[in-house]
Amino acid sequence: ISIRQNFSNMSQNQIKWLATLLMLVDHIGVLLEIEPMRIIGRLSFPMFAWVFAQNWKRREPDSSAKPFLTRLALFGLIAQLPHILLFRNHDANILISLGIAGATFIEIHKSQQYKLLYLIGGMMIAKGLQVSYGWYVVACPLLMINLKGAGDRMWWIGWIAINVMYTITCNYPLQIFAVFTPLILTYHNPAKDRKPTTVEKKFFYYFYPIHLAGLAALRTIL
């Protein structure tokens, strides 16, 4: 019972840690070519997109967002070579992807008349630059900003439609399992949220390139 109660009262920080764990499971699944681990990993990015969206709602887009985007770009560049070696493709990694999403959100926020054009433009840029998750990296956190609960029928229709479209366009059938992620996110309890420590804030930025480098090194050995 206590485990169920803890799960049903997750803080935003706990969701971020869970997303990090699922990402690691996914990337180990890439290394070992274990499909069930890749399925579990499909839940990771929508969780990060949700955390990204929650932070964005509290952020002043024109000022405090700029250091955030700079960190994403810096650590994204550091992680790119290990990302190429592990995944054996030249897609830009997820930190760079989120940087594009953040820049798109800034323009959408500033614009009064052309919000839809900036949204479409950001999605096209993400797709054209071949970043991880392509256009979905902009659409997913944008939807997550408006996640209210399991009973929001119209939101779920939009969420399912976006995930079906992305699964078809990315030509990766396992991606459809990402559609279940909001079932976990609805257990978020805002009352349990607290300001993260400095270590917690910086951990993921360092963990992301380091774990990719470790897995990439193992891939060259195995």
N, C-alpha and C positions, 0 to 999 in steps of 0.2 A: 504493500500500500504506500509506504514512504517513497519508494522509487517512482510510483505513478504520480504522487503528489509533487515531487520535485520536477518531474518531466513536465507536468501541466502548469508549472509556475516558473518558466525559464526567463532569465533576464536577457537583455540584448547581448550582453557580453558572453553569456553561456551559449547563445545561438551562434555567435561568431566562432567560439572555440569548437563547437560541434561542426560547423561548416569547414573549419580547418582540418579537423580529423577526417571528415568525409573526403575532402580534397586529397589528403594523404593516401587514404584507401584507394581512391580513384587512380592516382599516379602510380602506386604500387601495382595496381591492376594493369596499367599500361606496360610496366616493366615485365611483369610475369605473364602477361596476356591471359588474365583471369577475368572472364566476362562478368560473373556476379559482382566482383569488386567494382567494375566499371558502371554497372547498374546502380549500385549504392552511391557511387560518386556523382551520378546525375543530379542528386539532391543538393550538392555543394554550391554550385554557382548561384542558383536562385536564392539560397540563404545569404550569400555574400551580397547579392543584389539588394536583398531586403535590408541588410545592415547598412549598405551604401545609401539606400533611400532614406532610412531613418536618420542617419547622420546629416544627410543633405537637407532635410526639413528643418534641422536646427542650425544650419550653417548660413552665414551671410555670403551669398554667392560671389559677390564682386571683390571681397577682401580675403576672408579666411579660407576660401576655396583655393586660392592661388598656391599657397604653400602645400596644400594637400595634393594638387595636381602635379606640382614639382616633385614631390616624393614619389608619386606613382610613376612618373616618367623616369626618374633616376633609378629606382630599384627595378623598374621594368627593363631598362637597358642592361643593367647588371645581370638580370635573370634570362636575357634573351638567348645567349649561347647555350646554357644548360637546357633551356626549353627546346631548342632546335635539336640538340643531341638526344634528348629523351624521347621526344615525339616524332623525330625524324621528318619534320616538315619545317617550313619557314614562316608559319603563321606567327604574328606578334602575340606575346603572352598576355595573360589576363590583366596584369597591372597596366599595360599599355591600353588594353581594351577599355578598362574602367576610366583611364585618363580621357579617352575620346568621349565616353559617356558623360563624364564630368564637364568637359568643355562644351558639349552639346547642351547640357542642363543650364550652364551659365548663359548661353545665348538665348535659350528659351525663356529664362527668367527675365532677361533684360528687354526682350522684344514685347511689344504690345500688340502688334498686328500680324507678325509672321511666325508665330510659335510653331505652327504645323510645318512650315517650310524648313525651319531649323531642325525640327524633329526628323523629317524625311532626309534632310541633308546629312545630319549626323549618322543616321542609319546607313545611308549610301556610302559615306566616307569609311565607316567601320567595315562595310562589306568590301569596298574597293581596295582597302589596305590589307585585307585578309588578316584581320586581327582575330584572336580566339573568340568564338561565338558570333562573329560577324554582326549583322544588324540586330541580333537578339540582345547584344550587350547594352544597347540603348533602350530597346523596348522593354526588357525584363525589369530593370530598376524603376523605369517610369511607371509600369503597372504596380510594382511593389509599393510605391508611394501611397497608393490608394487602397491597399489591402486593409479591409476592415474586419472581416471575420468570415467564418464558414457559411454564414447565412446570406452573404451578399451574392445573390444569384447572377446579376449582370456582370459583376467582376469576374466570377468564375467562368462565365461564357467567353469573355474576352481572353482570360488567361488560357483556357483550353484551346481556343482558336489560335492564339499566338504560338503556343507550344506545338500544336499540330503542324502549323505552317513552317516553323523552324525545323522540326523533325524531318519534314519532307525536303525542304530546301538544303539542309546540311547533309542529307543522304546518310544519316546515322540513326537507324531505327531505335537503338537503345535510349536516345535522347528523350523519347516520349515519357520516360519514367520521371523526368523533372516535373511533370505536371502535378505530382503528388506533394511537392515540397510545402505548399501553403498549409497543408493539413498539420504539419509540424509547427509552422509559424503562428498559427492561431492559438497556440498554447503559451505565447509570450505574455508575460505579466508585467506591465509597465511599472507597477509598484516595486518590483525587485530590481529595476535598473539603478545603476550607480555610475558615477564617473570612473572610467577606467584609469588604472595607474599608468605611469609613464612606461613601465615595462610592457604592460598589456597593449598600449598604443603602438609601440615600436616592434613588438614581437613578430607580427605577421610580415612586416616589410623585410625583416632579416630572414625569417624562416622560409619565405617563399623561394628566394634564389638559392639558399643553402640546401634545402631539401631537393630542389631540382638538380643541383650540382651533384649531390650524393647519389641520387637515382641514375643520373646520366653516366656517372663513373661506373656504377654497377652494371649498366647496360653494355658498356664497352668490354666488361670482363665476362659477362654471362654469354 
